[in-house]
């Protein structure tokens, strides 16, 4: 009798301990845990069946639908979900933006106001985006945190996605220590290499969509952007560094450019059809701008993607590299990027690790618009690139800048 | 509607002609909304009368393009306790809603009355009263011309029937009544368009509803000497069957509110005055929320706990019955909104507005 009672007490105590520990673990979760890229996460989305059908049917629209999101036992109710992306929009496997503050000014999940689910439609390897962002962060470029997740919609496997940290005021606070600055998302409208577009602020307004301080006047938002591009184009060569440096963090920009070159990014700020996939942040106190990376589906594009030519088409980098001091700074960043990528074979190992982490989930993803064979072949291309690219960049840098 | 031009054929036929018109002027508005300061109110012409002492009828048309036909009905008197009305007329719900717009104590009805009570529908109704009007009742079945919300087109709106009933007792100079309506509610967005829309507050907030709409109202009136007090409490509950993000039922969407008003006859006979001056005051509120408020509040169309919002208004007024046909009304209204959860991006500040109305009714 005593044994039965004591067993029961032990069982109840154990259960309580598990519950308490579980609750403690759940409450201790942070956004850092959500973006822990050592884990293949699971994300559950509950969305009304008609809303999901509607979202997929009208995937080219950006209408929000209410949904509940659960990760690691933590549930966010009443989030807003919409289709997202440019070329990656899909009705079969929609890219999604989850806006936790859509229906409540105080809405958040683990401190995040939004979360992007990248459907990785344009990257058959599915690892480019995640690996590229990891390298950018490692190299000191403010970049979104990312982790893979198996996404289930109403209990059905909806495919493998990359959870991407939204570039918003919270991101700016975390990475730049400034939540009050202006923030713009660049909208690709055709080849643009940083030309001065004239006095009309609407020209800049059409290229840079505000993502913070949306209710500021057009003048307050865009006059500094116009002056930035005026300086980039018109500043005399001898004062370029000072004139442009008043509007732009040149060191951060060149660091970002060097990272993009190392990553063979074909659709970034030095893309082969003009600038693309970046945000522009203007610090609230210094009023200086900084470019921030976004969407790395076309990174790790080709192991011998041009190094020298990439910087010559863009007016900003071309003129910057005409300044001896900035040229030297950029050359140093390139060498540093190579070193970072090759340190203990980091880039290759990261690509291999990402592949091994997602392989089963990717193969089970029947909604991806490519075959499993294509997936495997593309992964091989990326891993090969990760192995060969750093040396190629180093050789090209020596050719361009001389020295070691 | 007495004192109108009338046609009589012996004591078997009587036909009265009516013409009524209202013109409103916005005297002051702190909302900052640009708009015309002058607006026409109701402009109606019609006939009413009695045939063969047993059949009353009324036909009234609004002089506007939208919804031109107002009351179009016949009312057959079987007995004092049993009358049958058929046609297009007001659903018997809410004392103030069933009062003609030309006989109101204020320029506008209370927000809760406007938003919660149904208007005119086509149907048939039994009604009657007991001796000395101590007791009266109304019970009707109506076919809804419109679903009173914004449907998706999911489910038929052709068979939308509404049942309504009202019972009132009048002990002495007081009157107390209770009323209800019930109707099917096709799936769609709730239409909280009424006074909330004036503030632009809920114009972008949609909430799904599906199932049934139930209304209940309590009304009271008391007259003593020169003072008349009125009040109503109204509640509308819309079910939300299968409308959660996971296709489960949500708790009812509730719209509730009420008012209490007082009228003091300063000049003129306390009853049936042809010339009079009244001073009026009304306190009212109208709110929206959901029955279950255990979840965090949200503005999601599928939120279990819809973030409560409440509108409050205080109205001071004066009515001048210049002649039996002409009435001038002035109202000063202070409106405020309360977002209890504090999650709406913008809430208008409390504001005053004042209106004047010139009315001719014959």
Interface residues (C-beta under 8 A of the other chain):
Chain A: X46 X47 X48 X49 X51 X66 X67 X68 X77 X78 X80 X102 X103 X104 X105 X106 X107 X154
Chain B: X243 X244 X245 X246 X247 X295 X296 X297 X298 X299 X300 X301 X302 X303 X304 X307 X341 X342 X343 X344 X345
